[in-house]
Structure formats: structure tokens, C-alpha cells
């Protein structure tokens, strides 16, 4: 009997990691091909219980503690890795160190393929004009680092999360004088932004795992499709039965709604979306290619809002 290679999934209790582990475990062709090892900082999370019931191995590790990593990576051939944005500061230094810790151990343990949750590179794509989108830049920099390791690798770069729309409607003044709700930001009404239900992560990563050699070195600009703010408010209106309008704010006004420590990063992130495109000037081509690699149906925005019981009150 041939032993299946082990796929270690870091961040298995988070949305991306859980989606990946769950998708592999519940897709017959993938569960027949891989043993899943769900890795988390704690073994007591309910999502780990769910994954264990489906047949996953459970391991604990802390990315900031190199001594905790060998046992989690022992015998692993494939690795899904993501780093978490540190909103309290120093995200570039901390995410980089976490990635280096895990990747160094992975190479030592004989891992032969890393799938990393990456991102576009605003600093590079804007010719250095936008310097503060560190939570994007650092992931692109880690991608470059991983490409230089003696392993195969592929990169899943998720679009703007549909989940964030629940927050964006709450960060701004909620109603106009006529009772309509307002989606207010610094985007033009016709700005194209790619969106993904982040719980569809596993569908993209699963496509890579079906044919890992084919996708070695590839970058998946992972989105269901592009939506403009004008389209989004139309969908919100249809889902809620309420009138919703989009309003473009002056940049400095929009930034004033962000937490003080994140104003420059989030402000420049939306300028990047508006002026350069979430994935740069080739974004439509990149998203189209990535979407074509996925056989599974992806969640559309209207379906997501209805499923998440989106409300405006």
C-alpha cells in the first residue's frame, strides 16, 4: 500500500487554511491523493475538531517559535502557508520572520512543494510611488524569497474579501437625508475591484494540488470576478430591499474613518486599486486565467450576501 504524501496546512483554524484543508478532505480525488495535517497554534479550536473528524492529522506549532516547527513539518511533502497581517505595527518584519522560520524548517524537513498565500506588489507596480501598502508588499516579497528556495512553489493571491463589505458599510455615515444607505469610499463608481469569498480558497488551492507540477511557479490572481462600487450597491439594494448608493469621498476624508495606525496603509491600498488595479494593469488577464483553472463553482457576491444574511438597519 502506497503512503499518501502529507499536505501540511498552516493557519488551519483561519478562513484560508480551514477552507483549504476542508476542501482537500471532502474532495474524493484530493483526499485519495493527500493526507492532510492541520497545523494551528492551539489544538482546542472547534474547526480542528471538524477537520479531525474528516480525517486530518492535527499538529500544533507557533510560526514565531522555530523549535515548535519540526514536529509539525516532519514527513511533510506539500505545504500551504500564509502569514497574517499584523495590524498593530511591524507587519513587514514579523510576517517575513514567520515565513523564513517555517520555510527554513520546511526545506530541512524535506518539503518539496510550497503553496503560499501571496499578494500583488504595490511598491513595485507603482514604481515606488505608493510606499505604505506593507500588508500587500510583504507577501509579494515573501513570494520572491520562496521562489529562490530549492523547492517547487505556486502562489494563491486572494482578491478583496467579500467578507470585508460587511465592515465597509459600517465605517461610514450610514444614511442620507432621504433614508438611503451609503457605501462611501475613495473609489470611483466604475472602479473595477476583484472580489472573492475567502471561503473559496480551497477551490483555487485544490486546482493546484490536482496538478502541482503543471502549476509550479504560477501566480493565481484568485477572484470570482470584478465588481464596481456601482454594481455592489445595486446588489446590496436587491438583497436588502433598501436603497443603497455609492459615494466617492475625498481621499483625506475617507482616510479619516480608518484607525489611526492604518490610515496610510489602507488609504494607499484603495488608491492603488483605483489608479493601478488590484493586480496591476494586467489584472483582468490574470484573473481570467486563474478563474479558468478552477472547475468548482465560485460564490458570487449576491449569493454571498444572501448566505451571510447581509442586513442594513
ABEGO torsion letter per residue (X at the ends): XBBBBBBBBBGAABAAAAAAAAAAAABAAAAAABBBBBBBABAABAAAAAAAAAGBBBBBBBAABAAAAAAAABGBABBBBBBBBBAAEGAAAAAAAAAAAAAAAAAAAGBABBBBBBBBBAAAAAGGABAABAAAAAAAAAAAAAAABBBBBBBBBBBBBAAAAAAAAAABBABBAAGBBBBBBABBAABBBBBBBAAAAAAAAAAAAABAAAABGBBBBBBABBBBAAAAAAAAAAAAGBBBBBBBBBAAAAAAABBAAAAAAAAAAAAAAAAAEAAEAAAAAAAAAAAAABABBBBBAAAAAAAAGBBBX
